[in-house]
Amino acid sequence: MKTRRTGIQALADAAGVHPSTVSRALNPRTRRLVSETVAKRLETLARKLGYSPDPVAAGLRTRRSGTVGVLIPDIANPVFPLILRGIEEALAAAGYTAIIANTDNDPGRARAAFARLTARRIDGAIIATATRRDALIAQCLKLGLPAVLVNRAADGSRVSAVVNDDRAGIALAVAHLAALGHRAIGHVAGPGNISTGQARRAGFLAAVKAHGLAAAPVAVADSYSVAAGERACAQLLGMGRSISAVVAANDLLALGCYDELRRRGLACPQALSITGFNDMAFADRFDPPLTSVRIQHRVMGVEAARLLLAQIDNPRAAAQEIRLQPDLVTRGSSAAPPLGRKRTG
C-alpha cells in the first residue's frame, strides 16, 4: 500500500505555523531564517508524520535547481578529488548537489560539458579548468550565471576565485634548496597558458634572483603529467647548464623528473635534488619521498563553494579572490649538493 505524502500545509497545520515557516525550516539554504527551536520541532514532526520535501516543487517555487556544475580538468590528478570533497561537503550542507564534469584538459570537451550543465539549469558553476584567457568565463558573465574559479585564475577575470599563493610556494622550495647549498637550480615549469604555470615560473625566477643564485634554466612542460615532466626534465638536462637541483611546478612533473633520472642511471637526491608542488596523497611513499609544497586542497574546495553560494544568494556581490598560503614539507628528495660536482646533464 502506497504511503500518503504529508504536505507542507498539513505539517504547518499540525505545528500551528505558517507553511512558509515549514519551507524555510526544512530547507538547508533557508534554515537560518528560522529559530533553531522551531526548526528542530518541525524536523521532529516531519519525521513523525512521514513528510518528505518535493524537490521539483521547491525548484518551481524558488526557480532554483539545487545543483551546481563543477568542471574538473583531470579527475585522475590526485589534487582534484580532495578539492571536490571540500566542494561537495560545503554544498551538501546548504542543500545543493554537485554535478561533476571531467574535461581531460580539452577545451572542446570543456565547452560541451558546460553546455550540458547549463541545459540542466544549474544554479552556478565552479570551474577548475580555467586557462588564463578562458571563453567559459565570458559565457558565465553573459548568461548571468554565478561562477567561481578554483585552483586556477584567469587574466583580468571578473569572477571570484580561490587559489594558492603560487609564487610564495615556489619561493619556499627555492629557499629550502638554497639553504642546503644549491647555487644552480633549474625549473620544470607548468603550461604557460594556465595561471599556475605562469605564476610558479615567475615566482621561481624572482626567488632565484632574490637569493643571488646563478641564472636558472627553465623547461616548460606541455601539461601537468608524468610524461610531460619526463620530457621537460630531459630538455632541461640537455641544455648543458650546471644544475644540482630541480624545482618542479607540480608533483606529477616531479615524478616525471624521477623517471628521467632513472633512465639516465642517476639517483635522486645524490645526483639531483627534486622538489614538487601540491604534496599530493602518497608523496611520502615515493622513492625517494618527495619534498613538496603543501596546499590546502579541501579548504580550497570549501571556500570555492562558500563563495558560490554567497553569489547565488546575492548575484550583485562583488567578485573576491581568496589566496591560500602554502607550506613546505621536506623529505628525502632534497639534500645538500655533492662536493665538487659541477654538472648534471
MIDOTOR-611072 format. One record per residue (C-alpha): y negated, z, x negated; residue in one letter. Coordinates in steps of 0.05 Angstrom, whole numbers, padded with zeros to 5 digits, always signed. Layout:
# residues N
YZXa;...
//
This chain:
# residues 345
+00000+00000+00000m;-00068-00020-00028k;-00115+00037-00043t;-00181+00031-00006r;-00241+00028-00054r;-00292+00082-00043t;-00361+00051-00044g;-00426+00076-00072i;-00452+00092-00002q;-00391+00134+00014a;-00397+00171-00052l;-00471+00182-00041a;-00458+00209+00029d;-00405+00257+00003a;-00451+00282-00052a;-00513+00284-00009g;-00554+00239-00055v;-00585+00170-00052h;-00539+00111-00071p;-00587+00093-00128s;-00574+00162-00158t;-00499+00147-00158v;-00511+00079-00191s;-00554+00110-00246r;-00507+00168-00259a;-00444+00126-00266l;-00475+00071-00309n;-00477+00090-00383p;-00541+00048-00391r;-00580+00088-00339t;-00545+00156-00341r;-00604+00186-00380r;-00647+00177-00317l;-00605+00229-00280v;-00597+00303-00298s;-00533+00319-00334e;-00513+00368-00280t;-00518+00316-00225v;-00484+00263-00268a;-00423+00308-00282k;-00418+00328-00208r;-00418+00254-00187l;-00366+00236-00240e;-00320+00291-00215t;-00329+00270-00143l;-00318+00196-00161a;-00251+00213-00193r;-00231+00256-00133k;-00248+00200-00083l;-00219+00145-00126g;-00285+00109-00136y;-00288+00053-00189s;-00351+00013-00201p;-00352-00061-00187d;-00380-00094-00250p;-00391-00161-00215v;-00433-00129-00160a;-00470-00088-00212a;-00486-00151-00251g;-00513-00185-00189l;-00559-00126-00176r;-00585-00119-00247t;-00580-00193-00268r;-00542-00170-00329r;-00472-00187-00351s;-00460-00124-00392g;-00437-00168-00450t;-00466-00183-00519v;-00447-00241-00563g;-00431-00227-00637v;-00428-00284-00686l;-00389-00269-00749i;-00385-00318-00809p;-00316-00298-00834d;-00272-00249-00797i;-00225-00246-00857a;-00281-00219-00902n;-00268-00143-00905p;-00342-00129-00897v;-00347-00152-00825f;-00292-00112-00789p;-00328-00047-00808l;-00395-00075-00783i;-00361-00097-00719l;-00333-00027-00709r;-00403+00002-00711g;-00429-00052-00663i;-00373-00040-00613e;-00379+00036-00615e;-00453+00033-00600a;-00446-00020-00546l;-00388+00015-00512a;-00428+00080-00508a;-00481+00042-00470a;-00431+00007-00423g;-00432-00060-00458y;-00375-00104-00483t;-00378-00147-00546a;-00354-00219-00545i;-00339-00238-00617i;-00340-00309-00645a;-00318-00327-00715n;-00353-00388-00746t;-00318-00394-00814d;-00388-00407-00844n;-00391-00474-00808d;-00460-00488-00776p;-00427-00535-00725g;-00379-00481-00703r;-00436-00432-00700a;-00476-00477-00653r;-00415-00489-00609a;-00398-00415-00607a;-00469-00397-00589f;-00468-00448-00532a;-00404-00418-00505r;-00433-00348-00509l;-00498-00366-00473t;-00457-00402-00419a;-00424-00334-00406r;-00494-00306-00393r;-00493-00255-00449i;-00550-00204-00447d;-00564-00211-00522g;-00536-00234-00589a;-00521-00201-00655i;-00520-00254-00710i;-00486-00242-00777a;-00482-00317-00792t;-00556-00330-00805a;-00578-00375-00861t;-00648-00369-00888r;-00672-00424-00841r;-00627-00418-00781d;-00636-00460-00718a;-00600-00409-00675l;-00657-00360-00684i;-00707-00411-00656a;-00659-00424-00599q;-00655-00349-00582c;-00731-00346-00580l;-00735-00409-00537k;-00685-00380-00487l;-00717-00312-00488g;-00650-00283-00509l;-00654-00215-00544p;-00625-00223-00614a;-00615-00181-00677v;-00593-00205-00746l;-00544-00162-00784v;-00528-00161-00859n;-00570-00224-00868r;-00642-00241-00855a;-00679-00306-00844a;-00744-00330-00876d;-00803-00313-00832g;-00759-00291-00775s;-00789-00263-00712r;-00727-00225-00691v;-00703-00156-00712s;-00655-00148-00770a;-00612-00094-00802v;-00599-00110-00875v;-00584-00077-00941n;-00635-00068-00996d;-00600-00122-01036d;-00650-00123-01094r;-00644-00047-01103a;-00567-00051-01100g;-00563-00104-01155i;-00613-00064-01196a;-00565-00005-01193l;-00509-00048-01223a;-00554-00075-01278v;-00580-00005-01295a;-00508+00021-01299h;-00487-00035-01347l;-00550-00027-01389a;-00536+00048-01395a;-00466+00031-01421l;-00497-00010-01477g;-00493-00081-01449h;-00551-00124-01473r;-00529-00192-01448a;-00506-00195-01375i;-00490-00255-01332g;-00493-00263-01257h;-00447-00297-01208v;-00495-00308-01150a;-00482-00318-01077g;-00502-00382-01040p;-00577-00395-01044g;-00584-00414-00971n;-00564-00343-00949i;-00612-00285-00956s;-00562-00241-00991t;-00550-00293-01045g;-00624-00305-01056q;-00645-00231-01055a;-00589-00207-01101r;-00604-00262-01151r;-00678-00245-01151a;-00660-00171-01158g;-00615-00186-01216f;-00667-00226-01254l;-00720-00173-01242a;-00674-00117-01265a;-00654-00154-01328v;-00727-00163-01345k;-00744-00091-01329a;-00690-00066-01377h;-00714-00113-01432g;-00646-00149-01435l;-00631-00218-01462a;-00645-00279-01419a;-00589-00278-01367a;-00546-00338-01349p;-00532-00348-01275v;-00478-00388-01239a;-00486-00398-01164v;-00423-00395-01121a;-00420-00443-01062d;-00391-00390-01016s;-00372-00316-01014y;-00299-00326-01031s;-00249-00310-01086v;-00240-00384-01103a;-00316-00395-01107a;-00322-00334-01152g;-00269-00362-01199e;-00304-00429-01204r;-00372-00396-01215a;-00344-00349-01268c;-00313-00409-01305a;-00381-00443-01303q;-00416-00380-01328l;-00368-00370-01386l;-00372-00444-01403g;-00447-00441-01415m;-00436-00418-01487g;-00480-00357-01478r;-00463-00289-01507s;-00449-00241-01450i;-00409-00177-01446s;-00414-00164-01371a;-00419-00200-01304v;-00455-00175-01242v;-00422-00210-01182a;-00461-00217-01116a;-00402-00191-01075n;-00333-00163-01084d;-00296-00227-01067l;-00335-00263-01121l;-00317-00206-01169a;-00243-00216-01153l;-00252-00289-01170g;-00280-00268-01237c;-00218-00226-01247y;-00175-00287-01235d;-00215-00330-01284e;-00208-00277-01338l;-00133-00273-01328r;-00128-00349-01331r;-00162-00345-01399r;-00117-00289-01423g;-00175-00239-01424l;-00177-00168-01397a;-00228-00131-01356c;-00265-00089-01379p;-00241-00098-01451q;-00266-00169-01456a;-00317-00168-01399l;-00343-00115-01352s;-00350-00136-01280i;-00386-00105-01220t;-00384-00125-01147g;-00425-00113-01085f;-00404-00084-01016n;-00350-00036-01040d;-00301-00065-00990m;-00238-00029-00970a;-00186-00020-01025f;-00236-00037-01081a;-00209+00026-01114d;-00139-00005-01113r;-00158-00068-01152f;-00133-00077-01223d;-00176-00051-01253p;-00211-00012-01197p;-00277-00046-01183l;-00345-00017-01197t;-00385-00038-01136s;-00450-00028-01097v;-00431+00011-01034r;-00466-00008-00969i;-00465+00028-00902q;-00422-00021-00862h;-00412+00019-00798r;-00483+00045-00797v;-00508-00026-00803m;-00468-00045-00740g;-00491+00016-00701v;-00564+00003-00718e;-00559-00071-00700a;-00530-00053-00632a;-00583+00001-00622r;-00640-00048-00636l;-00610-00100-00590l;-00601-00051-00532l;-00673-00029-00540a;-00695-00101-00538q;-00653-00115-00475i;-00687-00056-00442d;-00756-00078-00466n;-00759-00153-00482p;-00831-00145-00505r;-00813-00095-00560a;-00838-00116-00629a;-00787-00141-00679a;-00764-00089-00730q;-00728-00092-00797e;-00683-00035-00818i;-00667-00036-00893r;-00608+00009-00912l;-00604+00039-00981q;-00540+00027-01022p;-00510+00067-01078d;-00465+00050-01137l;-00392+00071-01143v;-00369+00067-01215t;-00296+00053-01231r;-00253+00022-01285g;-00280-00049-01285s;-00342-00029-01324s;-00343+00002-01394a;-00383+00000-01458a;-00380-00067-01494p;-00333-00070-01554p;-00369-00060-01621l;-00381-00123-01660g;-00363-00171-01603r;-00416-00224-01597k;-00390-00272-01546r;-00344-00282-01486t;-00331-00353-01463g;
//
